[in-house]
Structure formats: structure tokens, C-alpha cells
Amino acid sequence: MPTYEVADLKVNIDFECHIEGKPENPVVKYQAQVQFSSLDALLKAGGESVTRKLQTHARKVDGFPTGRRVLVDEAGKFTKTSEEKAMDAINDANEAELEAMMAIAKARLEALKKTTKK
């Protein structure tokens, strides 16, 4: 029986799709490297169905990043780079700070309304 390495279970797939699946939107080209968990999973998935799964995932607003080959598992979830993870953390922190500032502004507005009514 032939043997195989985990590296043999990686398949490069280049595909394209319209943004949000709408034909009037531009076509975006993507690159993915799909890592399968087993040879059976690779054989079961087949090339066409994997490409369709990736296209479906990429059409979403948060889709795949462009400009690099994305490492994807057989379910279609991609691995973020450390830079992307850092940007997500910064964005989350900025969003939390903005929400805190909005709460302070609303509290001040309510206090101002109370003082002007008297």
C-alpha cells in the first residue's frame, strides 16, 4: 500500500468570483492552498466541489484576503497571518474605545438635558 505525507494532502486552487456573488460587481481572483485532514477527505471532496465551497466563502463580505495564497482547511476556513491577527486586535480595541467614548458622550448629553430643563 502506498504511503503519503501530510504535504501530499495540500492542494493549490486558483479561482475567481464576483464580489457578493452579484454579476454587476467586479470579478476578484483568489488563491488558496487547501489542507485536507486525510486522503479519504481529499478524494471525497474532489476539485470541483472544493472550488465551489471556496467561491461561496469568498463571496461573503469578510471573504478571503487577496494578494497572497491563503491556507484553508477542507471546511473553507482560512488561517490568518500574524499581521492580520494584530490588525483585528487593533480594530477590536478601537471599537471598544469608540463605544466607551459614545457612552460618555450620551451620559454628558443626558446630564446637559437635565440641567437645561430646570
BELLIN-V980514 format. One record per run of one state. SS is the DSSP state (H for helix, E for strand, - for the rest). FROM is the first residue (numbers start at 1). LEN is the number of residues. If there is no record, write none. Layout:
# BELLIN-V980514
ss = (SS & SS)
from = (FROM & FROM)
len = (LEN & LEN)
This chain:
# BELLIN-V980514
ss = (- & H & E & H & - & E & - & H & - & E & - & E & - & H & -)
from = (1 & 6 & 10 & 19 & 22 & 27 & 36 & 39 & 60 & 69 & 74 & 78 & 79 & 82 & 118)
len = (5 & 4 & 9 & 3 & 5 & 9 & 3 & 21 & 9 & 5 & 4 & 1 & 3 & 36 & 1)
